[in-house]
Structure formats: structure tokens, C-alpha cells
């Protein structure tokens, strides 16, 4: 995982957790605007989420943050 994606995921997880608590769930789409502004980064996130970790569509933000921090 590239450093820009890792930083983006951690920042989004921190924001969502602070807004909605430890039980908040999110999908990998949460890391991107509705526009496909960075298809390469989107595919990297999708590959990491779906193929590498076989995660469900929605996962707890705290779980995702822990997985990313271990990288």
C-alpha cells in the first residue's frame, strides 16, 4: 500500500470515529469523492480491501485503521 493511500485511510477513519464513535462502519468508497478523480488510487484501495483482505462491503473503521497501521 502506498503512503498516500495509507495516510488517507487513517485520516478518514479518525474523522469518522471522532464524529460517530467506535462502532461506525465504512466502505472503501469512503476514501474517495463521488467523482473518480484518482482511478489508480481507487483501484489500489479496492484491491487491498476486496482481494487482499476479502473484507465485507462495510467494515468497522477501527478495524480498517488497525489493519492499515500494521503495514
PDB file of N, H, CA, C and O in Angstrom:
ATOM      1  N   UNK A   1       0.846  -1.178   0.000  1.00  0.00           N
ATOM      2  CA  UNK A   1       0.000   0.000   0.000  1.00  0.00           C
ATOM      3  C   UNK A   1       0.889   1.238   0.000  1.00  0.00           C
ATOM      4  O   UNK A   1       1.865   1.322   0.745  1.00  0.00           O
ATOM      5  N   UNK A   2       0.533   2.189  -0.845  1.00  0.00           N
ATOM      6  H   UNK A   2      -0.260   2.121  -1.450  1.00  0.00           H
ATOM      7  CA  UNK A   2       1.323   3.414  -0.932  1.00  0.00           C
ATOM      8  C   UNK A   2       1.072   4.300   0.292  1.00  0.00           C
ATOM      9  O   UNK A   2       0.022   4.223   0.930  1.00  0.00           O
ATOM     10  N   UNK A   3       2.054   5.134   0.599  1.00  0.00           N
ATOM     11  H   UNK A   3       2.906   5.197   0.081  1.00  0.00           H
ATOM     12  CA  UNK A   3       1.924   6.037   1.747  1.00  0.00           C
ATOM     13  C   UNK A   3       0.758   7.013   1.602  1.00  0.00           C
ATOM     14  O   UNK A   3       0.068   7.269   2.588  1.00  0.00           O
ATOM     15  N   UNK A   4       0.508   7.573   0.401  1.00  0.00           N
ATOM     16  H   UNK A   4       1.069   7.365  -0.400  1.00  0.00           H
ATOM     17  CA  UNK A   4      -0.649   8.473   0.289  1.00  0.00           C
ATOM     18  C   UNK A   4      -1.981   7.784   0.618  1.00  0.00           C
ATOM     19  O   UNK A   4      -2.838   8.379   1.272  1.00  0.00           O
ATOM     20  N   UNK A   5      -2.157   6.552   0.175  1.00  0.00           N
ATOM     21  H   UNK A   5      -1.461   6.069  -0.357  1.00  0.00           H
ATOM     22  CA  UNK A   5      -3.398   5.835   0.470  1.00  0.00           C
ATOM     23  C   UNK A   5      -3.470   5.506   1.951  1.00  0.00           C
ATOM     24  O   UNK A   5      -4.522   5.668   2.569  1.00  0.00           O
ATOM     25  N   UNK A   6      -2.388   5.056   2.518  1.00  0.00           N
ATOM     26  H   UNK A   6      -1.534   4.924   2.016  1.00  0.00           H
ATOM     27  CA  UNK A   6      -2.354   4.732   3.943  1.00  0.00           C
ATOM     28  C   UNK A   6      -2.730   5.959   4.776  1.00  0.00           C
ATOM     29  O   UNK A   6      -3.548   5.858   5.690  1.00  0.00           O
ATOM     30  N   UNK A   7      -2.146   7.103   4.469  1.00  0.00           N
ATOM     31  H   UNK A   7      -1.481   7.185   3.726  1.00  0.00           H
ATOM     32  CA  UNK A   7      -2.436   8.335   5.209  1.00  0.00           C
ATOM     33  C   UNK A   7      -3.903   8.741   5.040  1.00  0.00           C
ATOM     34  O   UNK A   7      -4.544   9.176   5.996  1.00  0.00           O
ATOM     35  N   UNK A   8      -4.423   8.598   3.836  1.00  0.00           N
ATOM     36  H   UNK A   8      -3.902   8.245   3.059  1.00  0.00           H
ATOM     37  CA  UNK A   8      -5.814   8.959   3.557  1.00  0.00           C
ATOM     38  C   UNK A   8      -6.770   8.063   4.346  1.00  0.00           C
ATOM     39  O   UNK A   8      -7.735   8.549   4.935  1.00  0.00           O
ATOM     40  N   UNK A   9      -6.503   6.772   4.356  1.00  0.00           N
ATOM     41  H   UNK A   9      -5.719   6.377   3.878  1.00  0.00           H
ATOM     42  CA  UNK A   9      -7.371   5.830   5.071  1.00  0.00           C
ATOM     43  C   UNK A   9      -7.365   6.135   6.565  1.00  0.00           C
ATOM     44  O   UNK A   9      -8.426   6.171   7.188  1.00  0.00           O
ATOM     45  N   UNK A  10      -6.206   6.351   7.141  1.00  0.00           N
ATOM     46  H   UNK A  10      -5.344   6.322   6.635  1.00  0.00           H
ATOM     47  CA  UNK A  10      -6.113   6.632   8.574  1.00  0.00           C
ATOM     48  C   UNK A  10      -6.840   7.938   8.903  1.00  0.00           C
ATOM     49  O   UNK A  10      -7.562   8.010   9.897  1.00  0.00           O
ATOM     50  N   UNK A  11      -6.655   8.960   8.081  1.00  0.00           N
ATOM     51  H   UNK A  11      -6.069   8.902   7.273  1.00  0.00           H
ATOM     52  CA  UNK A  11      -7.309  10.251   8.329  1.00  0.00           C
ATOM     53  C   UNK A  11      -8.835  10.122   8.271  1.00  0.00           C
ATOM     54  O   UNK A  11      -9.540  10.663   9.123  1.00  0.00           O
ATOM     55  N   UNK A  12      -9.338   9.405   7.265  1.00  0.00           N
ATOM     56  H   UNK A  12      -8.765   8.966   6.573  1.00  0.00           H
ATOM     57  CA  UNK A  12     -10.787   9.231   7.130  1.00  0.00           C
ATOM     58  C   UNK A  12     -11.329   8.411   8.299  1.00  0.00           C
ATOM     59  O   UNK A  12     -12.373   8.748   8.857  1.00  0.00           O
ATOM     60  N   UNK A  13     -10.639   7.351   8.671  1.00  0.00           N
ATOM     61  H   UNK A  13      -9.791   7.076   8.218  1.00  0.00           H
ATOM     62  CA  UNK A  13     -11.076   6.533   9.808  1.00  0.00           C
ATOM     63  C   UNK A  13     -11.108   7.372  11.082  1.00  0.00           C
ATOM     64  O   UNK A  13     -12.079   7.310  11.836  1.00  0.00           O
ATOM     65  N   UNK A  14     -10.066   8.148  11.328  1.00  0.00           N
ATOM     66  H   UNK A  14      -9.278   8.198  10.715  1.00  0.00           H
ATOM     67  CA  UNK A  14     -10.024   9.001  12.522  1.00  0.00           C
ATOM     68  C   UNK A  14     -11.194   9.979  12.535  1.00  0.00           C
ATOM     69  O   UNK A  14     -11.833  10.176  13.568  1.00  0.00           O
ATOM     70  N   UNK A  15     -11.474  10.591  11.384  1.00  0.00           N
ATOM     71  H   UNK A  15     -10.955  10.430  10.545  1.00  0.00           H
ATOM     72  CA  UNK A  15     -12.566  11.563  11.285  1.00  0.00           C
ATOM     73  C   UNK A  15     -13.911  10.901  11.563  1.00  0.00           C
ATOM     74  O   UNK A  15     -14.717  11.417  12.337  1.00  0.00           O
ATOM     75  N   UNK A  16     -14.148   9.755  10.925  1.00  0.00           N
ATOM     76  H   UNK A  16     -13.494   9.337  10.296  1.00  0.00           H
ATOM     77  CA  UNK A  16     -15.430   9.064  11.106  1.00  0.00           C
ATOM     78  C   UNK A  16     -15.607   8.575  12.540  1.00  0.00           C
ATOM     79  O   UNK A  16     -16.700   8.666  13.098  1.00  0.00           O
ATOM     80  N   UNK A  17     -14.542   8.060  13.134  1.00  0.00           N
ATOM     81  H   UNK A  17     -13.654   7.986  12.681  1.00  0.00           H
ATOM     82  CA  UNK A  17     -14.606   7.582  14.514  1.00  0.00           C
ATOM     83  C   UNK A  17     -14.897   8.743  15.457  1.00  0.00           C
ATOM     84  O   UNK A  17     -15.713   8.612  16.370  1.00  0.00           O
ATOM     85  N   UNK A  18     -14.235   9.879  15.241  1.00  0.00           N
ATOM     86  H   UNK A  18     -13.573   9.985  14.499  1.00  0.00           H
ATOM     87  CA  UNK A  18     -14.464  11.036  16.117  1.00  0.00           C
ATOM     88  C   UNK A  18     -15.879  11.592  15.954  1.00  0.00           C
ATOM     89  O   UNK A  18     -16.451  12.106  16.915  1.00  0.00           O
ATOM     90  N   UNK A  19     -16.448  11.495  14.753  1.00  0.00           N
ATOM     91  H   UNK A  19     -15.983  11.078  13.972  1.00  0.00           H
ATOM     92  CA  UNK A  19     -17.795  12.002  14.506  1.00  0.00           C
ATOM     93  C   UNK A  19     -18.889  11.066  15.011  1.00  0.00           C
ATOM     94  O   UNK A  19     -19.896  11.511  15.560  1.00  0.00           O
ATOM     95  N   UNK A  20     -18.676   9.750  14.816  1.00  0.00           N
ATOM     96  H   UNK A  20     -17.857   9.388  14.369  1.00  0.00           H
ATOM     97  CA  UNK A  20     -19.769   8.805  15.046  1.00  0.00           C
ATOM     98  C   UNK A  20     -19.459   7.700  16.051  1.00  0.00           C
ATOM     99  O   UNK A  20     -20.328   6.879  16.345  1.00  0.00           O
ATOM    100  N   UNK A  21     -18.239   7.662  16.583  1.00  0.00           N
ATOM    101  H   UNK A  21     -17.533   8.329  16.344  1.00  0.00           H
ATOM    102  CA  UNK A  21     -17.895   6.670  17.589  1.00  0.00           C
ATOM    103  C   UNK A  21     -17.232   5.426  17.022  1.00  0.00           C
ATOM    104  O   UNK A  21     -17.108   5.262  15.808  1.00  0.00           O
ATOM    105  N   UNK A  22     -16.810   4.552  17.930  1.00  0.00           N
ATOM    106  H   UNK A  22     -16.911   4.685  18.916  1.00  0.00           H
ATOM    107  CA  UNK A  22     -16.054   3.352  17.576  1.00  0.00           C
ATOM    108  C   UNK A  22     -16.846   2.333  16.762  1.00  0.00           C
ATOM    109  O   UNK A  22     -16.255   1.444  16.148  1.00  0.00           O
ATOM    110  N   UNK A  23     -18.148   2.446  16.748  1.00  0.00           N
ATOM    111  H   UNK A  23     -18.628   3.168  17.247  1.00  0.00           H
ATOM    112  CA  UNK A  23     -18.973   1.456  16.063  1.00  0.00           C
ATOM    113  C   UNK A  23     -19.269   1.821  14.614  1.00  0.00           C
ATOM    114  O   UNK A  23     -19.995   1.097  13.933  1.00  0.00           O
ATOM    115  N   UNK A  24     -18.723   2.925  14.135  1.00  0.00           N
ATOM    116  H   UNK A  24     -18.133   3.514  14.688  1.00  0.00           H
ATOM    117  CA  UNK A  24     -19.025   3.387  12.781  1.00  0.00           C
ATOM    118  C   UNK A  24     -18.417   2.448  11.736  1.00  0.00           C
ATOM    119  O   UNK A  24     -17.279   1.999  11.868  1.00  0.00           O
ATOM    120  N   UNK A  25     -19.197   2.167  10.705  1.00  0.00           N
ATOM    121  H   UNK A  25     -20.122   2.531  10.598  1.00  0.00           H
ATOM    122  CA  UNK A  25     -18.727   1.339   9.601  1.00  0.00           C
ATOM    123  C   UNK A  25     -18.513   2.184   8.364  1.00  0.00           C
ATOM    124  O   UNK A  25     -19.075   3.270   8.227  1.00  0.00           O
ATOM    125  N   UNK A  26     -17.694   1.671   7.469  1.00  0.00           N
ATOM    126  H   UNK A  26     -17.236   0.789   7.580  1.00  0.00           H
ATOM    127  CA  UNK A  26     -17.464   2.354   6.206  1.00  0.00           C
ATOM    128  C   UNK A  26     -17.040   1.372   5.146  1.00  0.00           C
ATOM    129  O   UNK A  26     -16.643   0.245   5.440  1.00  0.00           O
ATOM    130  N   UNK A  27     -17.129   1.816   3.905  1.00  0.00           N
ATOM    131  H   UNK A  27     -17.452   2.731   3.666  1.00  0.00           H
ATOM    132  CA  UNK A  27     -16.654   1.012   2.780  1.00  0.00           C
ATOM    133  C   UNK A  27     -15.433   1.705   2.194  1.00  0.00           C
ATOM    134  O   UNK A  27     -15.107   2.821   2.599  1.00  0.00           O
ATOM    135  N   UNK A  28     -14.757   1.070   1.255  1.00  0.00           N
ATOM    136  H   UNK A  28     -15.022   0.163   0.926  1.00  0.00           H
ATOM    137  CA  UNK A  28     -13.569   1.700   0.688  1.00  0.00           C
ATOM    138  C   UNK A  28     -13.927   2.940  -0.123  1.00  0.00           C
ATOM    139  O   UNK A  28     -13.063   3.769  -0.407  1.00  0.00           O
ATOM    140  N   UNK A  29     -15.193   3.068  -0.494  1.00  0.00           N
ATOM    141  H   UNK A  29     -15.895   2.395  -0.264  1.00  0.00           H
ATOM    142  CA  UNK A  29     -15.629   4.270  -1.200  1.00  0.00           C
ATOM    143  C   UNK A  29     -15.563   5.507  -0.296  1.00  0.00           C
ATOM    144  O   UNK A  29     -15.531   6.629  -0.800  1.00  0.00           O
ATOM    145  N   UNK A  30     -15.541   5.324   1.009  1.00  0.00           N
ATOM    146  H   UNK A  30     -15.567   4.412   1.419  1.00  0.00           H
ATOM    147  CA  UNK A  30     -15.486   6.453   1.950  1.00  0.00           C
ATOM    148  C   UNK A  30     -14.208   7.270   1.779  1.00  0.00           C
ATOM    149  O   UNK A  30     -14.145   8.415   2.229  1.00  0.00           O
ATOM    150  N   UNK A  31     -13.207   6.710   1.149  1.00  0.00           N
ATOM    151  H   UNK A  31     -13.257   5.780   0.784  1.00  0.00           H
ATOM    152  CA  UNK A  31     -11.925   7.387   0.996  1.00  0.00           C
ATOM    153  C   UNK A  31     -11.852   8.234  -0.274  1.00  0.00           C
ATOM    154  O   UNK A  31     -10.812   8.815  -0.582  1.00  0.00           O
ATOM    155  N   UNK A  32     -12.968   8.301  -1.010  1.00  0.00           N
ATOM    156  H   UNK A  32     -13.814   7.829  -0.760  1.00  0.00           H
ATOM    157  CA  UNK A  32     -12.970   8.991  -2.298  1.00  0.00           C
ATOM    158  C   UNK A  32     -14.227   9.827  -2.455  1.00  0.00           C
ATOM    159  O   UNK A  32     -15.277   9.494  -1.907  1.00  0.00           O
ATOM    160  N   UNK A  33     -14.115  10.912  -3.206  1.00  0.00           N
ATOM    161  H   UNK A  33     -13.261  11.183  -3.652  1.00  0.00           H
ATOM    162  CA  UNK A  33     -15.274  11.729  -3.550  1.00  0.00           C
ATOM    163  C   UNK A  33     -16.141  10.952  -4.533  1.00  0.00           C
ATOM    164  O   UNK A  33     -15.722   9.921  -5.060  1.00  0.00           O
ATOM    165  N   UNK A  34     -17.322  11.438  -4.772  1.00  0.00           N
ATOM    166  H   UNK A  34     -17.662  12.276  -4.344  1.00  0.00           H
ATOM    167  CA  UNK A  34     -18.214  10.756  -5.709  1.00  0.00           C
ATOM    168  C   UNK A  34     -17.652  10.731  -7.122  1.00  0.00           C
ATOM    169  O   UNK A  34     -18.030   9.879  -7.926  1.00  0.00           O
ATOM    170  N   UNK A  35     -16.764  11.649  -7.427  1.00  0.00           N
ATOM    171  H   UNK A  35     -16.457  12.342  -6.774  1.00  0.00           H
ATOM    172  CA  UNK A  35     -16.123  11.663  -8.736  1.00  0.00           C
ATOM    173  C   UNK A  35     -14.926  10.725  -8.719  1.00  0.00           C
ATOM    174  O   UNK A  35     -14.276  10.557  -7.687  1.00  0.00           O
ATOM    175  N   UNK A  36     -14.643  10.134  -9.825  1.00  0.00           N
ATOM    176  H   UNK A  36     -15.170  10.270 -10.664  1.00  0.00           H
ATOM    177  CA  UNK A  36     -13.493   9.244  -9.947  1.00  0.00           C
ATOM    178  C   UNK A  36     -12.261  10.085 -10.306  1.00  0.00           C
ATOM    179  O   UNK A  36     -11.785  10.059 -11.441  1.00  0.00           O
ATOM    180  N   UNK A  37     -11.760  10.825  -9.320  1.00  0.00           N
ATOM    181  H   UNK A  37     -12.147  10.846  -8.398  1.00  0.00           H
ATOM    182  CA  UNK A  37     -10.661  11.757  -9.547  1.00  0.00           C
ATOM    183  C   UNK A  37      -9.296  11.085  -9.618  1.00  0.00           C
ATOM    184  O   UNK A  37      -8.371  11.610 -10.237  1.00  0.00           O
ATOM    185  N   UNK A  38      -9.176   9.935  -8.990  1.00  0.00           N
ATOM    186  H   UNK A  38      -9.927   9.509  -8.488  1.00  0.00           H
ATOM    187  CA  UNK A  38      -7.885   9.242  -8.966  1.00  0.00           C
ATOM    188  C   UNK A  38      -8.123   7.742  -9.123  1.00  0.00           C
ATOM    189  O   UNK A  38      -8.082   7.006  -8.137  1.00  0.00           O
ATOM    190  N   UNK A  39      -8.371   7.278 -10.360  1.00  0.00           N
ATOM    191  H   UNK A  39      -8.404   7.877 -11.160  1.00  0.00           H
ATOM    192  CA  UNK A  39      -8.714   5.875 -10.575  1.00  0.00           C
ATOM    193  C   UNK A  39      -7.638   4.897 -10.104  1.00  0.00           C
ATOM    194  O   UNK A  39      -7.960   3.802  -9.643  1.00  0.00           O
ATOM    195  N   UNK A  40      -6.370   5.280 -10.214  1.00  0.00           N
ATOM    196  H   UNK A  40      -6.109   6.169 -10.589  1.00  0.00           H
ATOM    197  CA  UNK A  40      -5.293   4.393  -9.786  1.00  0.00           C
ATOM    198  C   UNK A  40      -5.361   4.159  -8.269  1.00  0.00           C
ATOM    199  O   UNK A  40      -5.217   3.028  -7.805  1.00  0.00           O
ATOM    200  N   UNK A  41      -5.581   5.232  -7.508  1.00  0.00           N
ATOM    201  H   UNK A  41      -5.698   6.150  -7.885  1.00  0.00           H
ATOM    202  CA  UNK A  41      -5.682   5.116  -6.058  1.00  0.00           C
ATOM    203  C   UNK A  41      -6.935   4.352  -5.652  1.00  0.00           C
ATOM    204  O   UNK A  41      -6.907   3.560  -4.710  1.00  0.00           O
ATOM    205  N   UNK A  42      -8.033   4.591  -6.363  1.00  0.00           N
ATOM    206  H   UNK A  42      -8.056   5.235  -7.128  1.00  0.00           H
ATOM    207  CA  UNK A  42      -9.273   3.867  -6.102  1.00  0.00           C
ATOM    208  C   UNK A  42      -9.080   2.369  -6.319  1.00  0.00           C
ATOM    209  O   UNK A  42      -9.532   1.562  -5.507  1.00  0.00           O
ATOM    210  N   UNK A  43      -8.417   1.997  -7.398  1.00  0.00           N
ATOM    211  H   UNK A  43      -8.050   2.653  -8.057  1.00  0.00           H
ATOM    212  CA  UNK A  43      -8.166   0.576  -7.667  1.00  0.00           C
ATOM    213  C   UNK A  43      -7.233  -0.037  -6.639  1.00  0.00           C
ATOM    214  O   UNK A  43      -7.388  -1.201  -6.267  1.00  0.00           O
ATOM    215  N   UNK A  44      -6.267   0.741  -6.180  1.00  0.00           N
ATOM    216  H   UNK A  44      -6.141   1.686  -6.481  1.00  0.00           H
ATOM    217  CA  UNK A  44      -5.370   0.247  -5.127  1.00  0.00           C
ATOM    218  C   UNK A  44      -6.167  -0.050  -3.859  1.00  0.00           C
ATOM    219  O   UNK A  44      -5.983  -1.093  -3.232  1.00  0.00           O
ATOM    220  N   UNK A  45      -7.054   0.874  -3.486  1.00  0.00           N
ATOM    221  H   UNK A  45      -7.204   1.722  -3.996  1.00  0.00           H
ATOM    222  CA  UNK A  45      -7.883   0.671  -2.291  1.00  0.00           C
ATOM    223  C   UNK A  45      -8.812  -0.527  -2.470  1.00  0.00           C
ATOM    224  O   UNK A  45      -8.959  -1.343  -1.560  1.00  0.00           O
ATOM    225  N   UNK A  46      -9.438  -0.633  -3.639  1.00  0.00           N
ATOM    226  H   UNK A  46      -9.319   0.030  -4.378  1.00  0.00           H
ATOM    227  CA  UNK A  46     -10.356  -1.741  -3.906  1.00  0.00           C
ATOM    228  C   UNK A  46      -9.629  -3.074  -3.863  1.00  0.00           C
ATOM    229  O   UNK A  46     -10.140  -4.039  -3.296  1.00  0.00           O
ATOM    230  N   UNK A  47      -8.458  -3.140  -4.447  1.00  0.00           N
ATOM    231  H   UNK A  47      -8.043  -2.356  -4.908  1.00  0.00           H
ATOM    232  CA  UNK A  47      -7.672  -4.375  -4.452  1.00  0.00           C
ATOM    233  C   UNK A  47      -7.283  -4.768  -3.036  1.00  0.00           C
ATOM    234  O   UNK A  47      -7.398  -5.934  -2.656  1.00  0.00           O
ATOM    235  N   UNK A  48      -6.825  -3.805  -2.260  1.00  0.00           N
ATOM    236  H   UNK A  48      -6.731  -2.858  -2.569  1.00  0.00           H
ATOM    237  CA  UNK A  48      -6.425  -4.062  -0.873  1.00  0.00           C
ATOM    238  C   UNK A  48      -7.624  -4.553  -0.071  1.00  0.00           C
ATOM    239  O   UNK A  48      -7.513  -5.510   0.695  1.00  0.00           O
ATOM    240  N   UNK A  49      -8.765  -3.901  -0.246  1.00  0.00           N
ATOM    241  H   UNK A  49      -8.855  -3.123  -0.868  1.00  0.00           H
ATOM    242  CA  UNK A  49      -9.978  -4.198   0.523  1.00  0.00           C
ATOM    243  C   UNK A  49     -10.592  -5.531   0.112  1.00  0.00           C
ATOM    244  O   UNK A  49     -10.901  -6.366   0.962  1.00  0.00           O
ATOM    245  N   UNK A  50     -10.771  -5.731  -1.197  1.00  0.00           N
ATOM    246  H   UNK A  50     -10.521  -5.053  -1.888  1.00  0.00           H
ATOM    247  CA  UNK A  50     -11.527  -6.880  -1.696  1.00  0.00           C
ATOM    248  C   UNK A  50     -10.653  -8.106  -1.912  1.00  0.00           C
ATOM    249  O   UNK A  50     -10.969  -9.182  -1.405  1.00  0.00           O
ATOM    250  N   UNK A  51      -9.565  -7.964  -2.652  1.00  0.00           N
ATOM    251  H   UNK A  51      -9.308  -7.090  -3.064  1.00  0.00           H
ATOM    252  CA  UNK A  51      -8.754  -9.132  -2.988  1.00  0.00           C
ATOM    253  C   UNK A  51      -7.786  -9.521  -1.876  1.00  0.00           C
ATOM    254  O   UNK A  51      -7.675 -10.698  -1.531  1.00  0.00           O
ATOM    255  N   UNK A  52      -7.099  -8.555  -1.325  1.00  0.00           N
ATOM    256  H   UNK A  52      -7.189  -7.599  -1.605  1.00  0.00           H
ATOM    257  CA  UNK A  52      -6.080  -8.875  -0.329  1.00  0.00           C
ATOM    258  C   UNK A  52      -6.688  -9.332   0.990  1.00  0.00           C
ATOM    259  O   UNK A  52      -6.283 -10.356   1.542  1.00  0.00           O
ATOM    260  N   UNK A  53      -7.663  -8.574   1.499  1.00  0.00           N
ATOM    261  H   UNK A  53      -7.992  -7.743   1.051  1.00  0.00           H
ATOM    262  CA  UNK A  53      -8.210  -8.861   2.832  1.00  0.00           C
ATOM    263  C   UNK A  53      -9.597  -9.489   2.819  1.00  0.00           C
ATOM    264  O   UNK A  53     -10.099  -9.908   3.862  1.00  0.00           O
ATOM    265  N   UNK A  54     -10.223  -9.558   1.638  1.00  0.00           N
ATOM    266  H   UNK A  54      -9.815  -9.217   0.791  1.00  0.00           H
ATOM    267  CA  UNK A  54     -11.551 -10.172   1.496  1.00  0.00           C
ATOM    268  C   UNK A  54     -12.544  -9.622   2.533  1.00  0.00           C
ATOM    269  O   UNK A  54     -13.273 -10.369   3.185  1.00  0.00           O
ATOM    270  N   UNK A  55     -12.542  -8.292   2.657  1.00  0.00           N
ATOM    271  H   UNK A  55     -11.950  -7.685   2.127  1.00  0.00           H
ATOM    272  CA  UNK A  55     -13.410  -7.636   3.621  1.00  0.00           C
ATOM    273  C   UNK A  55     -14.822  -7.507   3.071  1.00  0.00           C
ATOM    274  O   UNK A  55     -15.025  -7.507   1.857  1.00  0.00           O
ATOM    275  N   UNK A  56     -15.789  -7.398   3.963  1.00  0.00           N
ATOM    276  H   UNK A  56     -15.624  -7.397   4.949  1.00  0.00           H
ATOM    277  CA  UNK A  56     -17.172  -7.150   3.578  1.00  0.00           C
ATOM    278  C   UNK A  56     -17.288  -5.739   3.018  1.00  0.00           C
ATOM    279  O   UNK A  56     -16.370  -4.929   3.151  1.00  0.00           O
ATOM    280  N   UNK A  57     -18.421  -5.455   2.393  1.00  0.00           N
ATOM    281  H   UNK A  57     -19.166  -6.112   2.286  1.00  0.00           H
ATOM    282  CA  UNK A  57     -18.613  -4.120   1.816  1.00  0.00           C
ATOM    283  C   UNK A  57     -18.472  -3.044   2.892  1.00  0.00           C
ATOM    284  O   UNK A  57     -17.809  -2.032   2.666  1.00  0.00           O
ATOM    285  N   UNK A  58     -19.087  -3.249   4.060  1.00  0.00           N
ATOM    286  H   UNK A  58     -19.626  -4.071   4.244  1.00  0.00           H
ATOM    287  CA  UNK A  58     -18.943  -2.329   5.184  1.00  0.00           C
ATOM    288  C   UNK A  58     -18.188  -3.017   6.304  1.00  0.00           C
ATOM    289  O   UNK A  58     -18.488  -4.153   6.673  1.00  0.00           O
ATOM    290  N   UNK A  59     -17.204  -2.311   6.837  1.00  0.00           N
ATOM    291  H   UNK A  59     -16.960  -1.389   6.537  1.00  0.00           H
ATOM    292  CA  UNK A  59     -16.405  -2.793   7.970  1.00  0.00           C
ATOM    293  C   UNK A  59     -16.273  -1.673   8.986  1.00  0.00           C
ATOM    294  O   UNK A  59     -16.440  -0.500   8.651  1.00  0.00           O
ATOM    295  N   UNK A  60     -15.976  -2.027  10.211  1.00  0.00           N
ATOM    296  H   UNK A  60     -15.840  -2.980  10.483  1.00  0.00           H
ATOM    297  CA  UNK A  60     -15.770  -1.032  11.255  1.00  0.00           C
ATOM    298  C   UNK A  60     -14.512  -0.220  10.948  1.00  0.00           C
ATOM    299  O   UNK A  60     -13.482  -0.767  10.554  1.00  0.00           O
ATOM    300  N   UNK A  61     -14.617   1.084  11.136  1.00  0.00           N
ATOM    301  H   UNK A  61     -15.453   1.528  11.456  1.00  0.00           H
ATOM    302  CA  UNK A  61     -13.480   1.972  10.875  1.00  0.00           C
ATOM    303  C   UNK A  61     -12.289   1.627  11.764  1.00  0.00           C
ATOM    304  O   UNK A  61     -11.141   1.718  11.327  1.00  0.00           O
ATOM    305  N   UNK A  62     -12.557   1.228  13.018  1.00  0.00           N
ATOM    306  H   UNK A  62     -13.489   1.154  13.373  1.00  0.00           H
ATOM    307  CA  UNK A  62     -11.443   0.885  13.914  1.00  0.00           C
ATOM    308  C   UNK A  62     -10.694  -0.340  13.395  1.00  0.00           C
ATOM    309  O   UNK A  62      -9.473  -0.417  13.534  1.00  0.00           O
ATOM    310  N   UNK A  63     -11.401  -1.291  12.803  1.00  0.00           N
ATOM    311  H   UNK A  63     -12.393  -1.228  12.690  1.00  0.00           H
ATOM    312  CA  UNK A  63     -10.768  -2.486  12.236  1.00  0.00           C
ATOM    313  C   UNK A  63      -9.878  -2.110  11.050  1.00  0.00           C
ATOM    314  O   UNK A  63      -8.740  -2.569  10.947  1.00  0.00           O
ATOM    315  N   UNK A  64     -10.406  -1.274  10.164  1.00  0.00           N
ATOM    316  H   UNK A  64     -11.330  -0.901  10.249  1.00  0.00           H
ATOM    317  CA  UNK A  64      -9.647  -0.853   8.987  1.00  0.00           C
ATOM    318  C   UNK A  64      -8.402  -0.082   9.408  1.00  0.00           C
ATOM    319  O   UNK A  64      -7.315  -0.307   8.875  1.00  0.00           O
ATOM    320  N   UNK A  65      -8.562   0.816  10.355  1.00  0.00           N
ATOM    321  H   UNK A  65      -9.445   0.999  10.788  1.00  0.00           H
ATOM    322  CA  UNK A  65      -7.419   1.610  10.825  1.00  0.00           C
ATOM    323  C   UNK A  65      -6.318   0.716  11.384  1.00  0.00           C
ATOM    324  O   UNK A  65      -5.139   0.926  11.097  1.00  0.00           O
ATOM    325  N   UNK A  66      -6.699  -0.280  12.182  1.00  0.00           N
ATOM    326  H   UNK A  66      -7.657  -0.450  12.415  1.00  0.00           H
ATOM    327  CA  UNK A  66      -5.713  -1.210  12.754  1.00  0.00           C
ATOM    328  C   UNK A  66      -4.988  -1.990  11.656  1.00  0.00           C
ATOM    329  O   UNK A  66      -3.771  -2.171  11.716  1.00  0.00           O
ATOM    330  N   UNK A  67      -5.737  -2.447  10.658  1.00  0.00           N
ATOM    331  H   UNK A  67      -6.725  -2.299  10.609  1.00  0.00           H
ATOM    332  CA  UNK A  67      -5.107  -3.184   9.551  1.00  0.00           C
ATOM    333  C   UNK A  67      -4.095  -2.319   8.821  1.00  0.00           C
ATOM    334  O   UNK A  67      -3.001  -2.781   8.496  1.00  0.00           O
ATOM    335  N   UNK A  68      -4.450  -1.072   8.564  1.00  0.00           N
ATOM    336  H   UNK A  68      -5.339  -0.698   8.829  1.00  0.00           H
ATOM    337  CA  UNK A  68      -3.572  -0.170   7.825  1.00  0.00           C
ATOM    338  C   UNK A  68      -2.354   0.219   8.652  1.00  0.00           C
ATOM    339  O   UNK A  68      -1.248   0.317   8.120  1.00  0.00           O
ATOM    340  N   UNK A  69      -2.546   0.440   9.934  1.00  0.00           N
ATOM    341  H   UNK A  69      -3.445   0.361  10.366  1.00  0.00           H
ATOM    342  CA  UNK A  69      -1.421   0.843  10.789  1.00  0.00           C
ATOM    343  C   UNK A  69      -0.360  -0.262  10.911  1.00  0.00           C
ATOM    344  O   UNK A  69       0.808   0.024  11.177  1.00  0.00           O
ATOM    345  N   UNK A  70      -0.763  -1.502  10.719  1.00  0.00           N
ATOM    346  H   UNK A  70      -1.711  -1.735  10.503  1.00  0.00           H
ATOM    347  CA  UNK A  70       0.190  -2.615  10.795  1.00  0.00           C
ATOM    348  C   UNK A  70       1.093  -2.706   9.575  1.00  0.00           C
ATOM    349  O   UNK A  70       2.094  -3.421   9.598  1.00  0.00           O
ATOM    350  N   UNK A  71       0.751  -1.990   8.512  1.00  0.00           N
ATOM    351  H   UNK A  71      -0.062  -1.409   8.493  1.00  0.00           H
ATOM    352  CA  UNK A  71       1.539  -2.062   7.270  1.00  0.00           C
ATOM    353  C   UNK A  71       2.824  -1.298   7.396  1.00  0.00           C
ATOM    354  O   UNK A  71       3.609  -1.251   6.448  1.00  0.00           O
TER     355      UNK A  71
END
